[in-house]
């Protein structure tokens, strides 16, 4: 879990974090993004202006996308 926290902190320091993320299909308003950290995925949304990252789900790549 420490790798996930470190990756999110590094992402928050980026000027344009979307270049490191994959936009998920079928999620338009707000768009969901996926961050790959080894075998785990973090599903999130990003609010511009104040650089707010909302983490929706953290889980193994096998099962994290089944809820979306």
C-alpha positions in Angstrom: 0.0 0.0 0.0 3.0 2.3 0.5 3.8 2.1 -3.2 0.2 3.4 -4.0 0.5 6.3 -1.5 3.9 7.3 -2.9 2.7 7.1 -6.5 -0.4 9.3 -5.7 1.9 11.9 -4.0 4.2 12.0 -7.0 1.1 12.3 -9.3 -0.2 15.2 -7.2 3.1 17.1 -7.8 2.9 16.8 -11.6 1.7 19.8 -13.7 -0.3 17.5 -16.0 -1.0 14.2 -14.3 -3.2 12.9 -17.2 -0.1 12.0 -19.2 0.5 9.2 -16.7 -3.1 7.9 -16.6 -5.3 5.8 -18.8 -8.8 7.2 -19.4 -11.4 4.6 -18.9 -14.1 4.0 -21.5 -17.7 4.7 -20.7 -17.1 7.3 -18.1 -17.8 10.7 -19.4 -19.1 12.9 -16.6 -16.8 12.9 -14.7 -14.2 10.9 -16.6 -12.5 8.1 -14.7 -8.8 7.4 -15.0 -6.7 4.4 -14.1 -3.2 4.6 -12.6 -1.1 1.4 -13.0 1.1 0.5 -10.0 2.5 -3.0 -10.5 -0.3 -5.5 -10.2 -2.6 -2.9 -8.7 -4.8 -0.2 -10.2 -6.1 3.1 -8.8 -9.3 4.3 -10.3 -9.7 8.1 -9.9 -11.2 11.4 -11.1 -9.3 14.6 -11.3 -10.7 18.1 -10.7 -8.6 20.8 -12.4 -8.0 24.3 -11.0 -7.0 23.1 -7.5 -5.5 19.7 -8.5 -7.8 17.5 -6.5 -7.5 13.8 -7.1 -10.5 11.7 -5.9 -9.5 8.0 -5.5 -12.5 5.9 -6.2 -11.1 2.4 -5.9 -7.8 0.6 -5.3 -7.5 -3.0 -6.0 -5.8 -5.9 -7.9 -6.0 -5.5 -11.7 -8.0 -8.7 -11.9 -11.0 -7.3 -10.0 -10.9 -3.5 -9.8 -12.7 -2.8 -13.0 -15.7 -5.0 -12.4 -17.5 -2.4 -10.4 -17.5 0.2 -13.2 
